[in-house]
Amino acid sequence: MKKKKYNISVEATLEVIGGKWKCVILCHLTHGEKRTSELKRLMPGITQKMLTQQLRELEDDGIINRIVYNQVPPKVVYELSEYGSSLRGILDTLCAWGERHIIRVHGDTADMLEDSILNQKN
């Protein structure tokens, strides 16, 4: 099998974190481990099937860890891996750019951003 060759390195980045939901999931995980149900509640627009698929892909790429607690009922949480934590700078930059874009297009973020811990200023 022939190895994939990228035209530019950003293609490799987008292959891992591209798409509508992966960066959103990762941003939530920068604030600590989350159960699947917590992530679903934080992202009401994602289907359970899509959330599961995205979590599996991020785990397969070594970006997140899936931790299973041996208890009844079973408890599974997701957290950023050490490798995934290296994306924090990229995620922070994407959020900052998005906020500037919203302000540029809409004049303000007040009516455009949901009330979320991710949207609070430090």
Phi and psi restraints in degrees (range 20) as a CNS / XPLOR table:
assign (resid 1 and name C) (resid 2 and name N)
       (resid 2 and name CA) (resid 2 and name C) 1.0 -77.9 20.0 2
assign (resid 2 and name N) (resid 2 and name CA)
       (resid 2 and name C) (resid 3 and name N) 1.0 134.8 20.0 2
assign (resid 2 and name C) (resid 3 and name N)
       (resid 3 and name CA) (resid 3 and name C) 1.0 -71.5 20.0 2
assign (resid 3 and name N) (resid 3 and name CA)
       (resid 3 and name C) (resid 4 and name N) 1.0 144.6 20.0 2
assign (resid 3 and name C) (resid 4 and name N)
       (resid 4 and name CA) (resid 4 and name C) 1.0 -71.4 20.0 2
assign (resid 4 and name N) (resid 4 and name CA)
       (resid 4 and name C) (resid 5 and name N) 1.0 138.7 20.0 2
assign (resid 4 and name C) (resid 5 and name N)
       (resid 5 and name CA) (resid 5 and name C) 1.0 -116.7 20.0 2
assign (resid 5 and name N) (resid 5 and name CA)
       (resid 5 and name C) (resid 6 and name N) 1.0 130.4 20.0 2
assign (resid 5 and name C) (resid 6 and name N)
       (resid 6 and name CA) (resid 6 and name C) 1.0 -94.0 20.0 2
assign (resid 6 and name N) (resid 6 and name CA)
       (resid 6 and name C) (resid 7 and name N) 1.0 145.7 20.0 2
assign (resid 6 and name C) (resid 7 and name N)
       (resid 7 and name CA) (resid 7 and name C) 1.0 -74.0 20.0 2
assign (resid 7 and name N) (resid 7 and name CA)
       (resid 7 and name C) (resid 8 and name N) 1.0 -42.7 20.0 2
assign (resid 7 and name C) (resid 8 and name N)
       (resid 8 and name CA) (resid 8 and name C) 1.0 -141.0 20.0 2
assign (resid 8 and name N) (resid 8 and name CA)
       (resid 8 and name C) (resid 9 and name N) 1.0 156.9 20.0 2
assign (resid 8 and name C) (resid 9 and name N)
       (resid 9 and name CA) (resid 9 and name C) 1.0 -66.1 20.0 2
assign (resid 9 and name N) (resid 9 and name CA)
       (resid 9 and name C) (resid 10 and name N) 1.0 -24.6 20.0 2
assign (resid 9 and name C) (resid 10 and name N)
       (resid 10 and name CA) (resid 10 and name C) 1.0 -62.3 20.0 2
assign (resid 10 and name N) (resid 10 and name CA)
       (resid 10 and name C) (resid 11 and name N) 1.0 -24.4 20.0 2
assign (resid 10 and name C) (resid 11 and name N)
       (resid 11 and name CA) (resid 11 and name C) 1.0 -61.8 20.0 2
assign (resid 11 and name N) (resid 11 and name CA)
       (resid 11 and name C) (resid 12 and name N) 1.0 -38.8 20.0 2
assign (resid 11 and name C) (resid 12 and name N)
       (resid 12 and name CA) (resid 12 and name C) 1.0 -66.1 20.0 2
assign (resid 12 and name N) (resid 12 and name CA)
       (resid 12 and name C) (resid 13 and name N) 1.0 -39.6 20.0 2
assign (resid 12 and name C) (resid 13 and name N)
       (resid 13 and name CA) (resid 13 and name C) 1.0 -63.2 20.0 2
assign (resid 13 and name N) (resid 13 and name CA)
       (resid 13 and name C) (resid 14 and name N) 1.0 -48.9 20.0 2
assign (resid 13 and name C) (resid 14 and name N)
       (resid 14 and name CA) (resid 14 and name C) 1.0 -66.6 20.0 2
assign (resid 14 and name N) (resid 14 and name CA)
       (resid 14 and name C) (resid 15 and name N) 1.0 -28.4 20.0 2
assign (resid 14 and name C) (resid 15 and name N)
       (resid 15 and name CA) (resid 15 and name C) 1.0 -63.0 20.0 2
assign (resid 15 and name N) (resid 15 and name CA)
       (resid 15 and name C) (resid 16 and name N) 1.0 -32.0 20.0 2
assign (resid 15 and name C) (resid 16 and name N)
       (resid 16 and name CA) (resid 16 and name C) 1.0 -90.6 20.0 2
assign (resid 16 and name N) (resid 16 and name CA)
       (resid 16 and name C) (resid 17 and name N) 1.0 -43.3 20.0 2
assign (resid 16 and name C) (resid 17 and name N)
       (resid 17 and name CA) (resid 17 and name C) 1.0 -116.4 20.0 2
assign (resid 17 and name N) (resid 17 and name CA)
       (resid 17 and name C) (resid 18 and name N) 1.0 6.8 20.0 2
assign (resid 17 and name C) (resid 18 and name N)
       (resid 18 and name CA) (resid 18 and name C) 1.0 -73.4 20.0 2
assign (resid 18 and name N) (resid 18 and name CA)
       (resid 18 and name C) (resid 19 and name N) 1.0 170.1 20.0 2
assign (resid 18 and name C) (resid 19 and name N)
       (resid 19 and name CA) (resid 19 and name C) 1.0 102.9 20.0 2
assign (resid 19 and name N) (resid 19 and name CA)
       (resid 19 and name C) (resid 20 and name N) 1.0 175.7 20.0 2
assign (resid 19 and name C) (resid 20 and name N)
       (resid 20 and name CA) (resid 20 and name C) 1.0 -73.1 20.0 2
assign (resid 20 and name N) (resid 20 and name CA)
       (resid 20 and name C) (resid 21 and name N) 1.0 -32.9 20.0 2
assign (resid 20 and name C) (resid 21 and name N)
       (resid 21 and name CA) (resid 21 and name C) 1.0 -110.8 20.0 2
assign (resid 21 and name N) (resid 21 and name CA)
       (resid 21 and name C) (resid 22 and name N) 1.0 -24.8 20.0 2
assign (resid 21 and name C) (resid 22 and name N)
       (resid 22 and name CA) (resid 22 and name C) 1.0 -60.6 20.0 2
assign (resid 22 and name N) (resid 22 and name CA)
       (resid 22 and name C) (resid 23 and name N) 1.0 -45.1 20.0 2
assign (resid 22 and name C) (resid 23 and name N)
       (resid 23 and name CA) (resid 23 and name C) 1.0 -65.7 20.0 2
assign (resid 23 and name N) (resid 23 and name CA)
       (resid 23 and name C) (resid 24 and name N) 1.0 -34.6 20.0 2
assign (resid 23 and name C) (resid 24 and name N)
       (resid 24 and name CA) (resid 24 and name C) 1.0 -65.0 20.0 2
assign (resid 24 and name N) (resid 24 and name CA)
       (resid 24 and name C) (resid 25 and name N) 1.0 -45.7 20.0 2
assign (resid 24 and name C) (resid 25 and name N)
       (resid 25 and name CA) (resid 25 and name C) 1.0 -58.3 20.0 2
assign (resid 25 and name N) (resid 25 and name CA)
       (resid 25 and name C) (resid 26 and name N) 1.0 -48.1 20.0 2
assign (resid 25 and name C) (resid 26 and name N)
       (resid 26 and name CA) (resid 26 and name C) 1.0 -62.7 20.0 2
assign (resid 26 and name N) (resid 26 and name CA)
       (resid 26 and name C) (resid 27 and name N) 1.0 -39.3 20.0 2
assign (resid 26 and name C) (resid 27 and name N)
       (resid 27 and name CA) (resid 27 and name C) 1.0 -60.9 20.0 2
assign (resid 27 and name N) (resid 27 and name CA)
       (resid 27 and name C) (resid 28 and name N) 1.0 -42.5 20.0 2
assign (resid 27 and name C) (resid 28 and name N)
       (resid 28 and name CA) (resid 28 and name C) 1.0 -64.0 20.0 2
assign (resid 28 and name N) (resid 28 and name CA)
       (resid 28 and name C) (resid 29 and name N) 1.0 -38.5 20.0 2
assign (resid 28 and name C) (resid 29 and name N)
       (resid 29 and name CA) (resid 29 and name C) 1.0 -73.0 20.0 2
assign (resid 29 and name N) (resid 29 and name CA)
       (resid 29 and name C) (resid 30 and name N) 1.0 -17.0 20.0 2
assign (resid 29 and name C) (resid 30 and name N)
       (resid 30 and name CA) (resid 30 and name C) 1.0 -67.7 20.0 2
assign (resid 30 and name N) (resid 30 and name CA)
       (resid 30 and name C) (resid 31 and name N) 1.0 -16.0 20.0 2
assign (resid 30 and name C) (resid 31 and name N)
       (resid 31 and name CA) (resid 31 and name C) 1.0 -98.3 20.0 2
assign (resid 31 and name N) (resid 31 and name CA)
       (resid 31 and name C) (resid 32 and name N) 1.0 14.0 20.0 2
assign (resid 31 and name C) (resid 32 and name N)
       (resid 32 and name CA) (resid 32 and name C) 1.0 118.5 20.0 2
assign (resid 32 and name N) (resid 32 and name CA)
       (resid 32 and name C) (resid 33 and name N) 1.0 169.9 20.0 2
assign (resid 32 and name C) (resid 33 and name N)
       (resid 33 and name CA) (resid 33 and name C) 1.0 -64.2 20.0 2
assign (resid 33 and name N) (resid 33 and name CA)
       (resid 33 and name C) (resid 34 and name N) 1.0 150.1 20.0 2
assign (resid 33 and name C) (resid 34 and name N)
       (resid 34 and name CA) (resid 34 and name C) 1.0 -140.0 20.0 2
assign (resid 34 and name N) (resid 34 and name CA)
       (resid 34 and name C) (resid 35 and name N) 1.0 145.6 20.0 2
assign (resid 34 and name C) (resid 35 and name N)
       (resid 35 and name CA) (resid 35 and name C) 1.0 -81.7 20.0 2
assign (resid 35 and name N) (resid 35 and name CA)
       (resid 35 and name C) (resid 36 and name N) 1.0 161.0 20.0 2
assign (resid 35 and name C) (resid 36 and name N)
       (resid 36 and name CA) (resid 36 and name C) 1.0 -56.7 20.0 2
assign (resid 36 and name N) (resid 36 and name CA)
       (resid 36 and name C) (resid 37 and name N) 1.0 -42.8 20.0 2
assign (resid 36 and name C) (resid 37 and name N)
       (resid 37 and name CA) (resid 37 and name C) 1.0 -64.5 20.0 2
assign (resid 37 and name N) (resid 37 and name CA)
       (resid 37 and name C) (resid 38 and name N) 1.0 -34.7 20.0 2
assign (resid 37 and name C) (resid 38 and name N)
       (resid 38 and name CA) (resid 38 and name C) 1.0 -65.9 20.0 2
assign (resid 38 and name N) (resid 38 and name CA)
       (resid 38 and name C) (resid 39 and name N) 1.0 -44.0 20.0 2
assign (resid 38 and name C) (resid 39 and name N)
       (resid 39 and name CA) (resid 39 and name C) 1.0 -62.5 20.0 2
assign (resid 39 and name N) (resid 39 and name CA)
       (resid 39 and name C) (resid 40 and name N) 1.0 -41.9 20.0 2
assign (resid 39 and name C) (resid 40 and name N)
       (resid 40 and name CA) (resid 40 and name C) 1.0 -61.2 20.0 2
assign (resid 40 and name N) (resid 40 and name CA)
       (resid 40 and name C) (resid 41 and name N) 1.0 -41.5 20.0 2
assign (resid 40 and name C) (resid 41 and name N)
       (resid 41 and name CA) (resid 41 and name C) 1.0 -66.8 20.0 2
assign (resid 41 and name N) (resid 41 and name CA)
       (resid 41 and name C) (resid 42 and name N) 1.0 -36.6 20.0 2
assign (resid 41 and name C) (resid 42 and name N)
       (resid 42 and name CA) (resid 42 and name C) 1.0 -74.0 20.0 2
assign (resid 42 and name N) (resid 42 and name CA)
       (resid 42 and name C) (resid 43 and name N) 1.0 -20.9 20.0 2
assign (resid 42 and name C) (resid 43 and name N)
       (resid 43 and name CA) (resid 43 and name C) 1.0 -127.4 20.0 2
assign (resid 43 and name N) (resid 43 and name CA)
       (resid 43 and name C) (resid 44 and name N) 1.0 73.2 20.0 2
assign (resid 43 and name C) (resid 44 and name N)
       (resid 44 and name CA) (resid 44 and name C) 1.0 -62.2 20.0 2
assign (resid 44 and name N) (resid 44 and name CA)
       (resid 44 and name C) (resid 45 and name N) 1.0 -18.4 20.0 2
assign (resid 44 and name C) (resid 45 and name N)
       (resid 45 and name CA) (resid 45 and name C) 1.0 -82.5 20.0 2
assign (resid 45 and name N) (resid 45 and name CA)
       (resid 45 and name C) (resid 46 and name N) 1.0 -8.4 20.0 2
assign (resid 45 and name C) (resid 46 and name N)
       (resid 46 and name CA) (resid 46 and name C) 1.0 -94.2 20.0 2
assign (resid 46 and name N) (resid 46 and name CA)
       (resid 46 and name C) (resid 47 and name N) 1.0 141.8 20.0 2
assign (resid 46 and name C) (resid 47 and name N)
       (resid 47 and name CA) (resid 47 and name C) 1.0 -81.1 20.0 2
assign (resid 47 and name N) (resid 47 and name CA)
       (resid 47 and name C) (resid 48 and name N) 1.0 158.3 20.0 2
assign (resid 47 and name C) (resid 48 and name N)
       (resid 48 and name CA) (resid 48 and name C) 1.0 -60.5 20.0 2
assign (resid 48 and name N) (resid 48 and name CA)
       (resid 48 and name C) (resid 49 and name N) 1.0 -40.4 20.0 2
assign (resid 48 and name C) (resid 49 and name N)
       (resid 49 and name CA) (resid 49 and name C) 1.0 -62.0 20.0 2
assign (resid 49 and name N) (resid 49 and name CA)
       (resid 49 and name C) (resid 50 and name N) 1.0 -45.0 20.0 2
assign (resid 49 and name C) (resid 50 and name N)
       (resid 50 and name CA) (resid 50 and name C) 1.0 -67.2 20.0 2
assign (resid 50 and name N) (resid 50 and name CA)
       (resid 50 and name C) (resid 51 and name N) 1.0 -41.5 20.0 2
assign (resid 50 and name C) (resid 51 and name N)
       (resid 51 and name CA) (resid 51 and name C) 1.0 -59.7 20.0 2
assign (resid 51 and name N) (resid 51 and name CA)
       (resid 51 and name C) (resid 52 and name N) 1.0 -47.0 20.0 2
assign (resid 51 and name C) (resid 52 and name N)
       (resid 52 and name CA) (resid 52 and name C) 1.0 -60.3 20.0 2
assign (resid 52 and name N) (resid 52 and name CA)
       (resid 52 and name C) (resid 53 and name N) 1.0 -44.1 20.0 2
assign (resid 52 and name C) (resid 53 and name N)
       (resid 53 and name CA) (resid 53 and name C) 1.0 -62.4 20.0 2
assign (resid 53 and name N) (resid 53 and name CA)
       (resid 53 and name C) (resid 54 and name N) 1.0 -46.4 20.0 2
assign (resid 53 and name C) (resid 54 and name N)
       (resid 54 and name CA) (resid 54 and name C) 1.0 -65.5 20.0 2
assign (resid 54 and name N) (resid 54 and name CA)
       (resid 54 and name C) (resid 55 and name N) 1.0 -40.6 20.0 2
assign (resid 54 and name C) (resid 55 and name N)
       (resid 55 and name CA) (resid 55 and name C) 1.0 -62.6 20.0 2
assign (resid 55 and name N) (resid 55 and name CA)
       (resid 55 and name C) (resid 56 and name N) 1.0 -42.2 20.0 2
assign (resid 55 and name C) (resid 56 and name N)
       (resid 56 and name CA) (resid 56 and name C) 1.0 -62.5 20.0 2
assign (resid 56 and name N) (resid 56 and name CA)
       (resid 56 and name C) (resid 57 and name N) 1.0 -43.7 20.0 2
assign (resid 56 and name C) (resid 57 and name N)
       (resid 57 and name CA) (resid 57 and name C) 1.0 -64.6 20.0 2
assign (resid 57 and name N) (resid 57 and name CA)
       (resid 57 and name C) (resid 58 and name N) 1.0 -42.4 20.0 2
assign (resid 57 and name C) (resid 58 and name N)
       (resid 58 and name CA) (resid 58 and name C) 1.0 -64.8 20.0 2
assign (resid 58 and name N) (resid 58 and name CA)
       (resid 58 and name C) (resid 59 and name N) 1.0 -37.1 20.0 2
assign (resid 58 and name C) (resid 59 and name N)
       (resid 59 and name CA) (resid 59 and name C) 1.0 -67.5 20.0 2
assign (resid 59 and name N) (resid 59 and name CA)
       (resid 59 and name C) (resid 60 and name N) 1.0 -43.8 20.0 2
assign (resid 59 and name C) (resid 60 and name N)
       (resid 60 and name CA) (resid 60 and name C) 1.0 -60.3 20.0 2
assign (resid 60 and name N) (resid 60 and name CA)
       (resid 60 and name C) (resid 61 and name N) 1.0 -33.5 20.0 2
assign (resid 60 and name C) (resid 61 and name N)
       (resid 61 and name CA) (resid 61 and name C) 1.0 -85.0 20.0 2
assign (resid 61 and name N) (resid 61 and name CA)
       (resid 61 and name C) (resid 62 and name N) 1.0 0.2 20.0 2
assign (resid 61 and name C) (resid 62 and name N)
       (resid 62 and name CA) (resid 62 and name C) 1.0 78.3 20.0 2
assign (resid 62 and name N) (resid 62 and name CA)
       (resid 62 and name C) (resid 63 and name N) 1.0 15.6 20.0 2
assign (resid 62 and name C) (resid 63 and name N)
       (resid 63 and name CA) (resid 63 and name C) 1.0 -85.2 20.0 2
assign (resid 63 and name N) (resid 63 and name CA)
       (resid 63 and name C) (resid 64 and name N) 1.0 -32.4 20.0 2
assign (resid 63 and name C) (resid 64 and name N)
       (resid 64 and name CA) (resid 64 and name C) 1.0 -128.4 20.0 2
assign (resid 64 and name N) (resid 64 and name CA)
       (resid 64 and name C) (resid 65 and name N) 1.0 158.3 20.0 2
assign (resid 64 and name C) (resid 65 and name N)
       (resid 65 and name CA) (resid 65 and name C) 1.0 -107.9 20.0 2
assign (resid 65 and name N) (resid 65 and name CA)
       (resid 65 and name C) (resid 66 and name N) 1.0 140.4 20.0 2
assign (resid 65 and name C) (resid 66 and name N)
       (resid 66 and name CA) (resid 66 and name C) 1.0 -106.0 20.0 2
assign (resid 66 and name N) (resid 66 and name CA)
       (resid 66 and name C) (resid 67 and name N) 1.0 119.4 20.0 2
assign (resid 66 and name C) (resid 67 and name N)
       (resid 67 and name CA) (resid 67 and name C) 1.0 -111.8 20.0 2
assign (resid 67 and name N) (resid 67 and name CA)
       (resid 67 and name C) (resid 68 and name N) 1.0 122.8 20.0 2
assign (resid 67 and name C) (resid 68 and name N)
       (resid 68 and name CA) (resid 68 and name C) 1.0 -108.0 20.0 2
assign (resid 68 and name N) (resid 68 and name CA)
       (resid 68 and name C) (resid 69 and name N) 1.0 122.4 20.0 2
assign (resid 68 and name C) (resid 69 and name N)
       (resid 69 and name CA) (resid 69 and name C) 1.0 -93.5 20.0 2
assign (resid 69 and name N) (resid 69 and name CA)
       (resid 69 and name C) (resid 70 and name N) 1.0 130.8 20.0 2
assign (resid 69 and name C) (resid 70 and name N)
       (resid 70 and name CA) (resid 70 and name C) 1.0 -82.2 20.0 2
assign (resid 70 and name N) (resid 70 and name CA)
       (resid 70 and name C) (resid 71 and name N) 1.0 85.3 20.0 2
assign (resid 70 and name C) (resid 71 and name N)
       (resid 71 and name CA) (resid 71 and name C) 1.0 -149.6 20.0 2
assign (resid 71 and name N) (resid 71 and name CA)
       (resid 71 and name C) (resid 72 and name N) 1.0 171.1 20.0 2
assign (resid 71 and name C) (resid 72 and name N)
       (resid 72 and name CA) (resid 72 and name C) 1.0 -120.2 20.0 2
assign (resid 72 and name N) (resid 72 and name CA)
       (resid 72 and name C) (resid 73 and name N) 1.0 124.3 20.0 2
assign (resid 72 and name C) (resid 73 and name N)
       (resid 73 and name CA) (resid 73 and name C) 1.0 -69.4 20.0 2
assign (resid 73 and name N) (resid 73 and name CA)
       (resid 73 and name C) (resid 74 and name N) 1.0 158.4 20.0 2
assign (resid 73 and name C) (resid 74 and name N)
       (resid 74 and name CA) (resid 74 and name C) 1.0 -60.0 20.0 2
assign (resid 74 and name N) (resid 74 and name CA)
       (resid 74 and name C) (resid 75 and name N) 1.0 144.7 20.0 2
assign (resid 74 and name C) (resid 75 and name N)
       (resid 75 and name CA) (resid 75 and name C) 1.0 -124.0 20.0 2
assign (resid 75 and name N) (resid 75 and name CA)
       (resid 75 and name C) (resid 76 and name N) 1.0 127.4 20.0 2
assign (resid 75 and name C) (resid 76 and name N)
       (resid 76 and name CA) (resid 76 and name C) 1.0 -125.8 20.0 2
assign (resid 76 and name N) (resid 76 and name CA)
       (resid 76 and name C) (resid 77 and name N) 1.0 130.5 20.0 2
assign (resid 76 and name C) (resid 77 and name N)
       (resid 77 and name CA) (resid 77 and name C) 1.0 -127.8 20.0 2
assign (resid 77 and name N) (resid 77 and name CA)
       (resid 77 and name C) (resid 78 and name N) 1.0 157.7 20.0 2
assign (resid 77 and name C) (resid 78 and name N)
       (resid 78 and name CA) (resid 78 and name C) 1.0 -119.2 20.0 2
assign (resid 78 and name N) (resid 78 and name CA)
       (resid 78 and name C) (resid 79 and name N) 1.0 144.1 20.0 2
assign (resid 78 and name C) (resid 79 and name N)
       (resid 79 and name CA) (resid 79 and name C) 1.0 -144.3 20.0 2
assign (resid 79 and name N) (resid 79 and name CA)
       (resid 79 and name C) (resid 80 and name N) 1.0 159.0 20.0 2
assign (resid 79 and name C) (resid 80 and name N)
       (resid 80 and name CA) (resid 80 and name C) 1.0 -66.4 20.0 2
assign (resid 80 and name N) (resid 80 and name CA)
       (resid 80 and name C) (resid 81 and name N) 1.0 137.2 20.0 2
assign (resid 80 and name C) (resid 81 and name N)
       (resid 81 and name CA) (resid 81 and name C) 1.0 -78.1 20.0 2
assign (resid 81 and name N) (resid 81 and name CA)
       (resid 81 and name C) (resid 82 and name N) 1.0 172.7 20.0 2
assign (resid 81 and name C) (resid 82 and name N)
       (resid 82 and name CA) (resid 82 and name C) 1.0 -59.4 20.0 2
assign (resid 82 and name N) (resid 82 and name CA)
       (resid 82 and name C) (resid 83 and name N) 1.0 -42.5 20.0 2
assign (resid 82 and name C) (resid 83 and name N)
       (resid 83 and name CA) (resid 83 and name C) 1.0 -63.8 20.0 2
assign (resid 83 and name N) (resid 83 and name CA)
       (resid 83 and name C) (resid 84 and name N) 1.0 -43.3 20.0 2
assign (resid 83 and name C) (resid 84 and name N)
       (resid 84 and name CA) (resid 84 and name C) 1.0 -64.0 20.0 2
assign (resid 84 and name N) (resid 84 and name CA)
       (resid 84 and name C) (resid 85 and name N) 1.0 -32.5 20.0 2
assign (resid 84 and name C) (resid 85 and name N)
       (resid 85 and name CA) (resid 85 and name C) 1.0 -62.8 20.0 2
assign (resid 85 and name N) (resid 85 and name CA)
       (resid 85 and name C) (resid 86 and name N) 1.0 -22.2 20.0 2
assign (resid 85 and name C) (resid 86 and name N)
       (resid 86 and name CA) (resid 86 and name C) 1.0 -68.2 20.0 2
assign (resid 86 and name N) (resid 86 and name CA)
       (resid 86 and name C) (resid 87 and name N) 1.0 -10.2 20.0 2
assign (resid 86 and name C) (resid 87 and name N)
       (resid 87 and name CA) (resid 87 and name C) 1.0 -88.1 20.0 2
assign (resid 87 and name N) (resid 87 and name CA)
       (resid 87 and name C) (resid 88 and name N) 1.0 -4.8 20.0 2
assign (resid 87 and name C) (resid 88 and name N)
       (resid 88 and name CA) (resid 88 and name C) 1.0 -53.6 20.0 2
assign (resid 88 and name N) (resid 88 and name CA)
       (resid 88 and name C) (resid 89 and name N) 1.0 -44.5 20.0 2
assign (resid 88 and name C) (resid 89 and name N)
       (resid 89 and name CA) (resid 89 and name C) 1.0 -61.6 20.0 2
assign (resid 89 and name N) (resid 89 and name CA)
       (resid 89 and name C) (resid 90 and name N) 1.0 -42.4 20.0 2
assign (resid 89 and name C) (resid 90 and name N)
       (resid 90 and name CA) (resid 90 and name C) 1.0 -63.6 20.0 2
assign (resid 90 and name N) (resid 90 and name CA)
       (resid 90 and name C) (resid 91 and name N) 1.0 -45.1 20.0 2
assign (resid 90 and name C) (resid 91 and name N)
       (resid 91 and name CA) (resid 91 and name C) 1.0 -64.1 20.0 2
assign (resid 91 and name N) (resid 91 and name CA)
       (resid 91 and name C) (resid 92 and name N) 1.0 -43.0 20.0 2
assign (resid 91 and name C) (resid 92 and name N)
       (resid 92 and name CA) (resid 92 and name C) 1.0 -61.0 20.0 2
assign (resid 92 and name N) (resid 92 and name CA)
       (resid 92 and name C) (resid 93 and name N) 1.0 -42.1 20.0 2
assign (resid 92 and name C) (resid 93 and name N)
       (resid 93 and name CA) (resid 93 and name C) 1.0 -65.5 20.0 2
assign (resid 93 and name N) (resid 93 and name CA)
       (resid 93 and name C) (resid 94 and name N) 1.0 -41.8 20.0 2
assign (resid 93 and name C) (resid 94 and name N)
       (resid 94 and name CA) (resid 94 and name C) 1.0 -61.9 20.0 2
assign (resid 94 and name N) (resid 94 and name CA)
       (resid 94 and name C) (resid 95 and name N) 1.0 -42.2 20.0 2
assign (resid 94 and name C) (resid 95 and name N)
       (resid 95 and name CA) (resid 95 and name C) 1.0 -64.0 20.0 2
assign (resid 95 and name N) (resid 95 and name CA)
       (resid 95 and name C) (resid 96 and name N) 1.0 -44.2 20.0 2
assign (resid 95 and name C) (resid 96 and name N)
       (resid 96 and name CA) (resid 96 and name C) 1.0 -63.2 20.0 2
assign (resid 96 and name N) (resid 96 and name CA)
       (resid 96 and name C) (resid 97 and name N) 1.0 -42.9 20.0 2
assign (resid 96 and name C) (resid 97 and name N)
       (resid 97 and name CA) (resid 97 and name C) 1.0 -64.1 20.0 2
assign (resid 97 and name N) (resid 97 and name CA)
       (resid 97 and name C) (resid 98 and name N) 1.0 -42.4 20.0 2
assign (resid 97 and name C) (resid 98 and name N)
       (resid 98 and name CA) (resid 98 and name C) 1.0 -60.3 20.0 2
assign (resid 98 and name N) (resid 98 and name CA)
       (resid 98 and name C) (resid 99 and name N) 1.0 -41.1 20.0 2
assign (resid 98 and name C) (resid 99 and name N)
       (resid 99 and name CA) (resid 99 and name C) 1.0 -64.0 20.0 2
assign (resid 99 and name N) (resid 99 and name CA)
       (resid 99 and name C) (resid 100 and name N) 1.0 -43.8 20.0 2
assign (resid 99 and name C) (resid 100 and name N)
       (resid 100 and name CA) (resid 100 and name C) 1.0 -62.4 20.0 2
assign (resid 100 and name N) (resid 100 and name CA)
       (resid 100 and name C) (resid 101 and name N) 1.0 -38.5 20.0 2
assign (resid 100 and name C) (resid 101 and name N)
       (resid 101 and name CA) (resid 101 and name C) 1.0 -64.4 20.0 2
assign (resid 101 and name N) (resid 101 and name CA)
       (resid 101 and name C) (resid 102 and name N) 1.0 -44.4 20.0 2
assign (resid 101 and name C) (resid 102 and name N)
       (resid 102 and name CA) (resid 102 and name C) 1.0 -59.9 20.0 2
assign (resid 102 and name N) (resid 102 and name CA)
       (resid 102 and name C) (resid 103 and name N) 1.0 -44.2 20.0 2
assign (resid 102 and name C) (resid 103 and name N)
       (resid 103 and name CA) (resid 103 and name C) 1.0 -63.3 20.0 2
assign (resid 103 and name N) (resid 103 and name CA)
       (resid 103 and name C) (resid 104 and name N) 1.0 -42.2 20.0 2
assign (resid 103 and name C) (resid 104 and name N)
       (resid 104 and name CA) (resid 104 and name C) 1.0 -62.4 20.0 2
assign (resid 104 and name N) (resid 104 and name CA)
       (resid 104 and name C) (resid 105 and name N) 1.0 -43.0 20.0 2
assign (resid 104 and name C) (resid 105 and name N)
       (resid 105 and name CA) (resid 105 and name C) 1.0 -83.3 20.0 2
assign (resid 105 and name N) (resid 105 and name CA)
       (resid 105 and name C) (resid 106 and name N) 1.0 -39.9 20.0 2
assign (resid 105 and name C) (resid 106 and name N)
       (resid 106 and name CA) (resid 106 and name C) 1.0 -111.7 20.0 2
assign (resid 106 and name N) (resid 106 and name CA)
       (resid 106 and name C) (resid 107 and name N) 1.0 -7.9 20.0 2
assign (resid 106 and name C) (resid 107 and name N)
       (resid 107 and name CA) (resid 107 and name C) 1.0 85.7 20.0 2
assign (resid 107 and name N) (resid 107 and name CA)
       (resid 107 and name C) (resid 108 and name N) 1.0 -19.3 20.0 2
assign (resid 107 and name C) (resid 108 and name N)
       (resid 108 and name CA) (resid 108 and name C) 1.0 -164.4 20.0 2
assign (resid 108 and name N) (resid 108 and name CA)
       (resid 108 and name C) (resid 109 and name N) 1.0 156.8 20.0 2
assign (resid 108 and name C) (resid 109 and name N)
       (resid 109 and name CA) (resid 109 and name C) 1.0 -96.4 20.0 2
assign (resid 109 and name N) (resid 109 and name CA)
       (resid 109 and name C) (resid 110 and name N) 1.0 -11.7 20.0 2
assign (resid 109 and name C) (resid 110 and name N)
       (resid 110 and name CA) (resid 110 and name C) 1.0 -53.4 20.0 2
assign (resid 110 and name N) (resid 110 and name CA)
       (resid 110 and name C) (resid 111 and name N) 1.0 -46.9 20.0 2
assign (resid 110 and name C) (resid 111 and name N)
       (resid 111 and name CA) (resid 111 and name C) 1.0 -91.9 20.0 2
assign (resid 111 and name N) (resid 111 and name CA)
       (resid 111 and name C) (resid 112 and name N) 1.0 -3.1 20.0 2
assign (resid 111 and name C) (resid 112 and name N)
       (resid 112 and name CA) (resid 112 and name C) 1.0 -107.6 20.0 2
assign (resid 112 and name N) (resid 112 and name CA)
       (resid 112 and name C) (resid 113 and name N) 1.0 -18.1 20.0 2
assign (resid 112 and name C) (resid 113 and name N)
       (resid 113 and name CA) (resid 113 and name C) 1.0 -113.8 20.0 2
assign (resid 113 and name N) (resid 113 and name CA)
       (resid 113 and name C) (resid 114 and name N) 1.0 135.3 20.0 2
assign (resid 113 and name C) (resid 114 and name N)
       (resid 114 and name CA) (resid 114 and name C) 1.0 -64.9 20.0 2
assign (resid 114 and name N) (resid 114 and name CA)
       (resid 114 and name C) (resid 115 and name N) 1.0 155.0 20.0 2
assign (resid 114 and name C) (resid 115 and name N)
       (resid 115 and name CA) (resid 115 and name C) 1.0 -75.1 20.0 2
assign (resid 115 and name N) (resid 115 and name CA)
       (resid 115 and name C) (resid 116 and name N) 1.0 107.1 20.0 2
assign (resid 115 and name C) (resid 116 and name N)
       (resid 116 and name CA) (resid 116 and name C) 1.0 -149.3 20.0 2
assign (resid 116 and name N) (resid 116 and name CA)
       (resid 116 and name C) (resid 117 and name N) 1.0 152.2 20.0 2
assign (resid 116 and name C) (resid 117 and name N)
       (resid 117 and name CA) (resid 117 and name C) 1.0 -58.5 20.0 2
assign (resid 117 and name N) (resid 117 and name CA)
       (resid 117 and name C) (resid 118 and name N) 1.0 -29.1 20.0 2
assign (resid 117 and name C) (resid 118 and name N)
       (resid 118 and name CA) (resid 118 and name C) 1.0 -69.7 20.0 2
assign (resid 118 and name N) (resid 118 and name CA)
       (resid 118 and name C) (resid 119 and name N) 1.0 -20.5 20.0 2
assign (resid 118 and name C) (resid 119 and name N)
       (resid 119 and name CA) (resid 119 and name C) 1.0 -102.0 20.0 2
assign (resid 119 and name N) (resid 119 and name CA)
       (resid 119 and name C) (resid 120 and name N) 1.0 5.2 20.0 2
assign (resid 119 and name C) (resid 120 and name N)
       (resid 120 and name CA) (resid 120 and name C) 1.0 -85.9 20.0 2
assign (resid 120 and name N) (resid 120 and name CA)
       (resid 120 and name C) (resid 121 and name N) 1.0 141.4 20.0 2
assign (resid 120 and name C) (resid 121 and name N)
       (resid 121 and name CA) (resid 121 and name C) 1.0 -77.1 20.0 2
assign (resid 121 and name N) (resid 121 and name CA)
       (resid 121 and name C) (resid 122 and name N) 1.0 143.0 20.0 2
